[in-house]
């Protein structure tokens, strides 16, 4: 049996000779981060942002390391991060502080962002400097790229908004689509659409937040409606983030695919294959990849249409004759190519009237069945044809280990489930710093070698 011992608390006042370095465990994450990259490169990046006159500034490396601490350890705000630095010896060590060095005020980073870092690409430069370290260590595997997006709740009340009518944004490939639509119409004996007939001035009504007007109203289902931002990102096979673009939460994923892929090609290089989920399975995206020699890895999508009716896949397309053939042998001939890029194929209503499959085929009063086919459908058909190949199945299966896991870490460990910042520019900064912190953490852990015991 052990005797009851009581601490008298006198050790609190005991004076000891000890260095801060001795207080930080040898395998602490801050040591791994410090060893993974030399942060002195920041001095060169910010040199032009500082003056030769005036009072001495706070070390810019400290200003950048502070948000790295915040996002790496999932601290909810800069104010809270500063509070943690006061008492956490490992954080002090990472910043290069001693026991008695004064910690910057929590508002310092915000003021420096406004005065020096705003309207610069500093955080993007830091992101790609870390990514270069990953590549130099031979850890980057960007031959296969994984693209996805995640929503980040904006700092805005979903009940405080105004309704606004805005013009629909013209898609980047609209001019190319219009040219190919007119070419397809002429090839099939139809007159091309005149320039003034395109619906370029189409309008829509949106909800605009009165708190953060740059966010977008996002509706997932009846239970989940909120103002949010979308973070679109690409990762490599090892889960390192390669690029990111932030948009309002009501921008569809497919609109950002090509700009994001172009950033990856510019900064890292053209991949051999790109994997993306069903939201990206569109004729244009399939065309972009195949025309560029990139292997599309897209998933199975369920057939659309009314339950109990014949599916489109049950109608055979004869590419040589440019007709569809129904299960009962009736031909659906080309009728026109509409302004959205879809060819319309129509059956003969008189023949369909006595068809035994009519009740499962169409509810049209004149018994005419209409099937549409996009002018770029062949690209989608090719993507579907290679979907079940062993290579595609292996690449697509890695999505859950790369971009999906990266988003999960960003939300659960780095506090990216919502933002306290307002405005797309600040949200872009948060995304860049979060993904840079995740890349640095992965690099640090993968390259860390435990020191030899004495």
N, C-alpha and C positions, 0 to 999 in steps of 0.2 A: 504494500500500500504506500502511495506517495503522500508526502506531507504537503498541506496547502501552502502555497507561496503567494505573497502579495507584492505587487510593484508599488514603490513609493513615488514614482514619477520624477525622481531627481535626475535621471539620465537626460531629461529634456534640456537641462541647463548646462550639461557637460560640454566643455570646449575640447575639440579634437582637431588635429592636423590631417586634413583629407582633401584630395582633389576631386573636382566634379567628374573627371573621367573615370575614377574608381567607382563612382556611384551608379554608372550606367552598365547594365549587364552586357557581357561580350556578344551575345547573340540577339540583342534588342534590334527591332526593326529600324530604328533611326541610324544605327551603325551600318546596317546593310544599305540603306539609302545613301548615306554619306560616301560609302566606298564605291557604290555603283556609278556615280557621276560626279565630276568636279564642277560645282556650281559657280566657279569663278567666270565661266563663259558669259554670265549675265552682265558683268561689268561692260563687256564689249557691246552688248545689245542695247544698253541704256545710256551709253556715254553721251550720245547726242541729245538726250532728254534732260540733261543737267547743265547748269551754268557754272562758269569758273568763279563767279562772285557769290556773295551772300554767306549765310551761316552754313556750317557743315550739315549735310543731310543724313538721314538714317541710312545705313548700309542697304543698298538696293537688293543685295543677296538675301538679307534678312526679310525685306518686304516680300520677296517672292517665296522664300521658304515658309513664311507664315501660312499662306493659303495651301501650300503643299501639306503642311501639318493638318490643317482643317479638313481637307478632302481625303487625305490618306487615312486618318483616324476617325472620320465620320463625325466631326464636331459640328454642331448645328449652325454656328455663326462665328464671325470674326471676334465679336465681343467675348464669347465663351472661349475661343481659342486663346486669346490674350490672358484670360483668367487661368486657364490651364497651364500656360507657360510660367506664370508666377510660381506655381507649386510643383510642376512636373520637371524633375531634374533631367530626364531624358530629352524633353523638348528644349530645355535651356542648352543642353550640350549640342543638339542638332543646329541650333541657331548660332552657336559660337559664343554664348554668353557664359559668364562666370556666376558665382553665387550672388554677387551684389550688383551686377549690371542692371541698369534700368531697362525695363521692358517697354516697348512703344505703346502708346495709347491705342485702343481698339479702332479709333476713327482715323488713325494715320494711314492705313492701307486705303480706305475710301477716299481720303483727300489726295493721296498720291495717284490713285486711279484717275480721279477727275483732272488733276493738274498735268500729269505726265503720261499716263498709260492709255488714257482714252483716245480713240481714233488712231491707235497704233496697232501693229500686228505683233506686238511683243509676246503675247501668250501663244500665238500660233508658232512663232519662232522657237519658243521654249519647247513646245510640243514636238516639233520636228527635230530639234537638237537631241532630245531624249530618244526619239525614234532612230536617229542616226547612230546613237550609241548601241541600240538594240541590233541594228544591221551590222555594225562593226564587230560586234561579239558573235556574229553568225547565227543569231536567234530568229531573224525575220524570215518568215515563210509566206511570201506574198504571191506565190504562184496561184493559190486559190484564195479568193476574197469572199467575205460573207457580209452582206448588207442587210440592215434592218433599221427600225426606228422605235423609239419609246417616248411616251408622253410624260412630261414633267408638269405637275400642277403649278399654275402661276399664282403669284401673290395677289389674288383678286377675288372678290366676292362674286360668286356666280349669279347672284340676284341683282347686282348693280350693273346695268347695261343700258345701252340705247340701241334701237333698231336702225339700221342704216342700209340704204340701197347702193351697191357698188357694182362696177363693171367686172364681169368675169375675166380673170387673167387669161391672156392668150398663151397657149402652150408653146414651148420653145420650138417644137417641130411642126407647128401649124402650117407654115409656108410650104414645107416639104410635103405635108399631107395634101394640101390643096393642089399642088402641082400633080401629084400622083393620082388624085381623084379625077382631075380633068383629063389626064392622059388615059385613065381607065375608061372614062365615059366615051372619049373619042374612039378608042379601040373597039368599043362595043356599039358604035354607031349612034352615040348620044352627043348632044351639043355640050361643050364645056360650060361650067357656071361662069357668068361674067363677074368681074372683081367686086362689084357692088352688091352681090347677092349672098356673100358669106356673112354668117352671123357673128361678126366681130364685136358688135356693140351689145352683146347679150348681158343682161343684168341679173343680179340676185340680191336677196335680202339677207343680211347677216346681223348677228348680235355683237356689238362692240363694247368691251368693258370700259366703264368710266374710271376704273382704277389703273389698269394697265392696257392701254389701247392697242399695244403691239402683240398681245397674246391673241389666241383664237378660241372660239367656243367649240369644245370637243364633246361629241355625243357618242358614247359606246353602246349604251342601252338605256332603258328607262331609269335605271338606278344610278348610272354614272354619267353625269353631265357636269362639265366644269370648264373654266378658262384654263388653257394650258399652252405649253410649247411642245413642239416635236423635235427631238434630237435624232437626226439621221446619222448613222455611223457605219463605218466599214472596218472589219478586222481581218487579220491574216489567219493562217492555220493554227498558229500558236496562241491566238487570242489577243495579240497586240492590236490596239486601235491604230488605224492608218489615216483616218480623216473623219471629220464631222461637219455637219451643216445644221444650223438651228432655224426653224421656221415656226410660224404660228401653228397652234394645235389643229386647225381646221384645214391644213394643206395635206392633200393625199400623198401617201408614200411614193406612188409611181411618178409624180411630178418632179421629185428630187433625185431619182435614180441616176439619170444621165449626168447632171452636174456633179454629183458625189463621185461617180465613176471617173469623171474627167479629172477631179482632184487627185484621186488615187493614181491615175495614169501619169499625171504631172509630177507628183511628189515621190512616188514609189516605183512606178513602172506598170506596164500593161500586164494584167493577170492572164493566166491560161483559162481559168474558169471563175464564174461568179455564181454564188448560191444566194437565193432570196426567197421569201415566203410568198404565199398566194396573192398578197396585195400588189406584188410586182409582176404578176403573170398577165401582161398585156401585150398586144401585137407590137406596139412600138418598142418596148423594152427588149422583147425577143429579137426584133430587127436590129436594134442598136448593138447587141452582143454578137449576133451571128455575122453581121456585116463587118464587125471589127475583129473577127476571128477568135472570139471569146466563147467558151463553152457555157451555155446556159444550164443552170441546175435549178429547176423550178419544180414545185410539188404538184401532186394530184389535186384537182379542184372538182368539186361535185357538180354534176350537170344542173343547169338552171332550167326552170320551166315549171308548169303546173303539175301537181301530183296527179297521176292517173292518165296523163297524156303522153303521146309518143315523144321520145327525146330526140334532140337534133342529131345525136350520134347514130340513130337508127335510119337516118336518111343518108344514102351514099352519094358522095360528091365525085362526079366524073370530070376530072380536070381537063381532059382532052376536048370534051364537048361543052364544058362550062355549064353543066346542068346538075341538079340534084335529082336523085331517084328515090321515091318513097318506098316503104315496105311492100306496097301493093303494086309496084311497077310503074306508077305514074311519074312523069317528068315534071320538074319545077324549073321553068326556063328563066333566064336572066331578064329582068325587067328594067332596072336602073341602078345607078350608084349614087347614094344620097350624100349630103354634105358632111356627114360624120365619118365617111370612108367605108360604108358598108354597102356591098352589092345586095340587091334584093332579088330573090328568086320566087316566082309565083306559079302555082298550079293552075290547071284548067278547071274552073268551078263546075262546069257542066259534067265533066268526067268524074269529079270528086263527089257529086251529089249522090250517086248510087254506091259509093265505096263502103264496104262493111266496116272499115276502120275510121270512118268519118267522125264518129262520136269521140274517139280517142285522139283525133288529129287536130281539129280546129272548131272554134265556136263561131267562125265567120258566117254571117247571114247569106253571103253569096257563095259559100263553100270553098273560097280560095285560101289555100295554105301559103303563108309567106315565111321564107327562111332567109336570114341575113348572113353574110360572110364578109369579114373585113378584108380589105385589099392586101393587108399584110398577114393574113391568116396562115399562109404557108410557113412563115417563121415560127408561129406558135405550134403548128403541126410538127415541125422539126424538133422543137424543144420537147414536145410530148413524146415523140418517137424515141428519144434517147433517155427519157426519164427513168426507165427501169433498167438501164445498163448498170453493171457493177460499179463503174467509175462514178456515175452520177449519184447512185445510192450511197456510196461511201462519202462523197463530198458533202451531199446535203445533210447527212446524219451528223456531221461535225458542227452544224449551226448551233446546236444546243450546248456544245462545249466551247464555243468561241464568242460570237456576238451576243447570244442570249445570256450566257453566263456573265459576260462583261457588263451588260445592262443590269443584271441581277446584283452584281457586286457594287455597281455605281449607285444603285438605289438602296440596298440594304447596308452597305458598309461605308459609303461616301456621302450619304444624305441627299441623294439626287431624286428622291421620290417627289419632292416639291422644291420650289425655290423661294427665297425671300427677296430676291433681286427683281427689279422691274425694268422692262425694255429688252428687246431682242439682242442688242449689243452686249449687255451685261450677262444675259443668259448664255450667249455664245462664249463669253469669257469663262463662265462657270463650267460649261461643258468641256472646253479645251483644257482647263486646269484639272478637272476631274479625270478625264481620260489620260492626261499626261501623268497624273499621280498613279493611276492604275498601271500604266505602262512601266513607270519607274519602280513601282513596288514589285511587279512581276520580274523585271530585269534584276532588281536587287536580290530577290529571293533565289532566282535561278543561277546567279553568278556568285553567290556568297560561299566562301570557304571558311569554315570555323577555324579560328586561330589554334595553333598547336599548344597543348597544355605545357606549362612551364616545367 
